[in-house]
């Protein structure tokens, strides 16, 4: 049987699974990503015939493919996350998000890097890279605890401190992890220009935000305010426009040497800000969620195949301990401390700190960095990164819905202080 025929059949089954599984696992103590991960592991353990039964355990042989696929998934997810943001932008209204980005993100990266250097004996470049790749949280895998849709009830959107904070954090930290990755590549021996601190580290952030603002305003005008109904995209209720929202800001930012991930999320938030209540947001969100489910199904099936085929072969107790510590100790502890004094009270602060779901961003940054430059000690990085994602999908996938229902039933998800509109 031709390999292409088999691959098309597998693709069809994955598309079907991505459509059906969310309904089958609804209100059950496990998630669609967990089901796909387990299915991939079982396939990886099975004696599949050539050319399907080997090579999955060596991601270093497929770095370009892994990087490109995970990049597409992140772009679509960032666009969808940005459209879901319904709380007005402001230093105080987004206070919990800023605390996680300014305090928790670099502190967690530093803590993981220190443990990677101390426990695993990684060189500084590899240790910092490990901290950076474990930093991004996933807006798709955290769907059970994020803002569910653009026009969701305020109790599940702008007035829900947990869901709002996790959605905006996941939307921004994919881009904010990049400077730390850049530093790790410089330490690994990449030869940047003399002005690399400015051109590669600092400049991409404001350029990315500016590119997102410009493209977001232009897209919002074509969607909602164009004088001709032939141009006004919202009149057609076509979800394909989400791809323009995902790809155009990224392309513009990268062409200007900016941060593309920040540009996409900024553009999506800008579109939502320009027109908050239009039903077209639901059309875009529905199409985006369908693409996200397909990307997640493929990504986690592939990760499961790699795990089942032997990606964790050679895993040490220390590596396993580091993966678990990063996800279930460092993130919750540092996140909770960072939120002290914020509008996230008690159990809400605990929920935000605990639900730092690792996922596609970790796989992307590993592939991106190792594709760009040879970093010493690649095998431990893949083992720890892959195990961290698998553990996060397993534990968070099981406890997310029950814990969120319990917190919201107690009313702890409401911000401690309702700031004035100017905040």
ZITAJO-V646401 format. One record per residue. N is the residue number from 1. RES is the residue in one letter. SS is DSSP state (alpha for helix, beta for strand, coil for the rest). OMEGA is omega in whole degrees, 0 to 359 (NA if undefined). Layout:
# ZITAJO-V646401
((N:RES:SS:OMEGA) (N:RES:SS:OMEGA))
This chain:
# ZITAJO-V646401
((1:X:coil:183) (2:X:coil:179) (3:X:alpha:181) (4:X:alpha:179) (5:X:alpha:179) (6:X:alpha:181) (7:X:alpha:178) (8:X:alpha:177) (9:X:alpha:178) (10:X:alpha:179) (11:X:alpha:178) (12:X:alpha:178) (13:X:alpha:179) (14:X:alpha:178) (15:X:alpha:178) (16:X:alpha:180) (17:X:alpha:179) (18:X:alpha:180) (19:X:alpha:188) (20:X:alpha:187) (21:X:alpha:180) (22:X:alpha:179) (23:X:alpha:181) (24:X:alpha:185) (25:X:coil:179) (26:X:coil:178) (27:X:coil:175) (28:X:coil:186) (29:X:coil:171) (30:X:coil:189) (31:X:coil:176) (32:X:alpha:177) (33:X:alpha:179) (34:X:alpha:179) (35:X:alpha:180) (36:X:alpha:179) (37:X:alpha:180) (38:X:alpha:178) (39:X:alpha:178) (40:X:alpha:179) (41:X:alpha:180) (42:X:alpha:177) (43:X:alpha:179) (44:X:alpha:178) (45:X:alpha:183) (46:X:coil:179) (47:X:coil:181) (48:X:coil:178) (49:X:coil:176) (50:X:coil:4) (51:X:coil:187) (52:X:coil:191) (53:X:coil:181) (54:X:coil:177) (55:X:coil:182) (56:X:coil:184) (57:X:coil:181) (58:X:coil:180) (59:X:alpha:179) (60:X:alpha:178) (61:X:alpha:184) (62:X:alpha:187) (63:X:alpha:182) (64:X:alpha:179) (65:X:alpha:179) (66:X:alpha:181) (67:X:alpha:183) (68:X:alpha:183) (69:X:alpha:181) (70:X:alpha:177) (71:X:alpha:178) (72:X:alpha:179) (73:X:alpha:180) (74:X:alpha:182) (75:X:alpha:179) (76:X:alpha:181) (77:X:alpha:180) (78:X:alpha:178) (79:X:alpha:179) (80:X:alpha:180) (81:X:alpha:180) (82:X:alpha:179) (83:X:alpha:182) (84:X:alpha:185) (85:X:coil:185) (86:X:coil:180) (87:X:coil:179) (88:X:coil:181) (89:X:coil:177) (90:X:coil:181) (91:X:coil:182) (92:X:coil:181) (93:X:coil:177) (94:X:coil:188) (95:X:alpha:181) (96:X:alpha:178) (97:X:alpha:181) (98:X:alpha:179) (99:X:alpha:180) (100:X:alpha:183) (101:X:alpha:185) (102:X:alpha:183) (103:X:alpha:188) (104:X:alpha:183) (105:X:alpha:181) (106:X:alpha:179) (107:X:alpha:178) (108:X:alpha:177) (109:X:alpha:179) (110:X:alpha:181) (111:X:alpha:178) (112:X:alpha:179) (113:X:alpha:179) (114:X:alpha:179) (115:X:alpha:177) (116:X:alpha:178) (117:X:alpha:185) (118:X:alpha:185) (119:X:alpha:187) (120:X:coil:181) (121:X:coil:179) (122:X:coil:173) (123:X:coil:184) (124:X:alpha:181) (125:X:alpha:180) (126:X:alpha:180) (127:X:alpha:179) (128:X:alpha:178) (129:X:alpha:178) (130:X:alpha:177) (131:X:alpha:182) (132:X:alpha:184) (133:X:alpha:177) (134:X:coil:183) (135:X:coil:186) (136:X:coil:171) (137:X:coil:193) (138:X:coil:181) (139:X:coil:180) (140:X:coil:181) (141:X:coil:178) (142:X:coil:184) (143:X:alpha:181) (144:X:alpha:181) (145:X:alpha:178) (146:X:coil:176) (147:X:coil:190) (148:X:coil:185) (149:X:coil:181) (150:X:coil:184) (151:X:coil:177) (152:X:coil:176) (153:X:coil:181) (154:X:alpha:180) (155:X:alpha:178) (156:X:alpha:184) (157:X:coil:189) (158:X:coil:182) (159:X:coil:180) (160:X:coil:186) (161:X:alpha:182) (162:X:alpha:184) (163:X:alpha:180) (164:X:alpha:183) (165:X:alpha:180) (166:X:alpha:179) (167:X:alpha:181) (168:X:alpha:176) (169:X:alpha:180) (170:X:alpha:179) (171:X:alpha:184) (172:X:alpha:187) (173:X:alpha:172) (174:X:alpha:178) (175:X:alpha:184) (176:X:alpha:174) (177:X:coil:185) (178:X:alpha:180) (179:X:alpha:179) (180:X:alpha:175) (181:X:alpha:179) (182:X:alpha:179) (183:X:alpha:179) (184:X:alpha:179) (185:X:alpha:176) (186:X:alpha:178) (187:X:alpha:181) (188:X:coil:175) (189:X:coil:175) (190:X:coil:185) (191:X:coil:180) (192:X:coil:175) (193:X:coil:183) (194:X:coil:183) (195:X:coil:187) (196:X:alpha:181) (197:X:alpha:180) (198:X:alpha:188) (199:X:alpha:184) (200:X:alpha:186) (201:X:alpha:188) (202:X:alpha:185) (203:X:alpha:184) (204:X:alpha:183) (205:X:alpha:179) (206:X:alpha:178) (207:X:alpha:178) (208:X:alpha:179) (209:X:alpha:181) (210:X:alpha:178) (211:X:alpha:178) (212:X:alpha:179) (213:X:alpha:182) (214:X:alpha:182) (215:X:alpha:178) (216:X:alpha:179) (217:X:alpha:179) (218:X:alpha:179) (219:X:alpha:178) (220:X:alpha:178) (221:X:alpha:180) (222:X:alpha:180) (223:X:alpha:194) (224:X:alpha:191) (225:X:alpha:178) (226:X:coil:185) (227:X:coil:182) (228:X:coil:178) (229:X:coil:177) (230:X:coil:180) (231:X:coil:186) (232:X:coil:190) (233:X:alpha:181) (234:X:alpha:179) (235:X:alpha:186) (236:X:coil:182) (237:X:coil:181) (238:X:coil:183) (239:X:coil:181) (240:X:coil:178) (241:X:alpha:177) (242:X:alpha:179) (243:X:alpha:175) (244:X:alpha:179) (245:X:alpha:179) (246:X:alpha:190) (247:X:alpha:185) (248:X:alpha:178) (249:X:alpha:180) (250:X:alpha:182) (251:X:alpha:180) (252:X:alpha:181) (253:X:alpha:182) (254:X:alpha:177) (255:X:alpha:179) (256:X:coil:180) (257:X:coil:179) (258:X:coil:181) (259:X:coil:186) (260:X:alpha:181) (261:X:alpha:176) (262:X:alpha:181) (263:X:alpha:182) (264:X:alpha:181) (265:X:alpha:179) (266:X:alpha:180) (267:X:alpha:181) (268:X:alpha:177) (269:X:alpha:179) (270:X:alpha:177) (271:X:alpha:180) (272:X:alpha:181) (273:X:alpha:181) (274:X:alpha:180) (275:X:coil:190) (276:X:coil:194) (277:X:coil:184) (278:X:coil:182) (279:X:coil:180) (280:X:alpha:176) (281:X:alpha:179) (282:X:alpha:178) (283:X:alpha:180) (284:X:alpha:182) (285:X:alpha:180) (286:X:alpha:178) (287:X:alpha:179) (288:X:alpha:179) (289:X:alpha:178) (290:X:alpha:177) (291:X:alpha:180) (292:X:alpha:181) (293:X:alpha:179) (294:X:alpha:178) (295:X:alpha:181) (296:X:alpha:179) (297:X:alpha:180) (298:X:alpha:183) (299:X:alpha:183) (300:X:alpha:172) (301:X:alpha:177) (302:X:alpha:177) (303:X:alpha:178) (304:X:alpha:176) (305:X:alpha:180) (306:X:alpha:179) (307:X:alpha:180) (308:X:alpha:182) (309:X:alpha:174) (310:X:coil:179) (311:X:coil:181) (312:X:coil:177) (313:X:coil:184) (314:X:coil:179) (315:X:coil:178) (316:X:coil:178) (317:X:alpha:181) (318:X:alpha:178) (319:X:alpha:178) (320:X:alpha:179) (321:X:alpha:180) (322:X:alpha:179) (323:X:alpha:179) (324:X:alpha:180) (325:X:alpha:181) (326:X:alpha:186) (327:X:alpha:190) (328:X:alpha:177) (329:X:alpha:185) (330:X:alpha:180) (331:X:alpha:180) (332:X:alpha:183) (333:X:alpha:182) (334:X:alpha:177) (335:X:alpha:180) (336:X:alpha:179) (337:X:alpha:180) (338:X:alpha:183) (339:X:coil:178) (340:X:coil:182) (341:X:coil:179) (342:X:coil:179) (343:X:coil:175) (344:X:coil:186) (345:X:coil:169) (346:X:alpha:184) (347:X:alpha:178) (348:X:alpha:178) (349:X:alpha:177) (350:X:alpha:181) (351:X:alpha:179) (352:X:alpha:182) (353:X:alpha:184) (354:X:alpha:187) (355:X:coil:173) (356:X:coil:189) (357:X:coil:176) (358:X:coil:183) (359:X:coil:189) (360:X:alpha:180) (361:X:alpha:177) (362:X:alpha:180) (363:X:alpha:180) (364:X:alpha:185) (365:X:alpha:174) (366:X:alpha:181) (367:X:alpha:181) (368:X:alpha:184) (369:X:alpha:184) (370:X:alpha:174) (371:X:alpha:183) (372:X:alpha:184) (373:X:coil:179) (374:X:coil:179) (375:X:coil:179) (376:X:coil:177) (377:X:coil:183) (378:X:alpha:185) (379:X:alpha:177) (380:X:alpha:179) (381:X:alpha:180) (382:X:alpha:181) (383:X:alpha:182) (384:X:alpha:181) (385:X:alpha:181) (386:X:alpha:180) (387:X:alpha:178) (388:X:alpha:178) (389:X:alpha:181) (390:X:alpha:179) (391:X:alpha:179) (392:X:alpha:178) (393:X:alpha:181) (394:X:alpha:187) (395:X:alpha:181) (396:X:alpha:179) (397:X:alpha:181) (398:X:alpha:189) (399:X:alpha:188) (400:X:alpha:185) (401:X:alpha:179) (402:X:alpha:182) (403:X:alpha:179) (404:X:alpha:178) (405:X:alpha:181) (406:X:alpha:180) (407:X:alpha:182) (408:X:alpha:177) (409:X:alpha:179) (410:X:coil:180) (411:X:coil:183) (412:X:coil:182) (413:X:coil:181) (414:X:coil:180) (415:X:coil:181) (416:X:coil:180) (417:X:coil:173) (418:X:coil:184) (419:X:coil:177) (420:X:coil:183) (421:X:coil:181) (422:X:coil:184) (423:X:coil:NA))
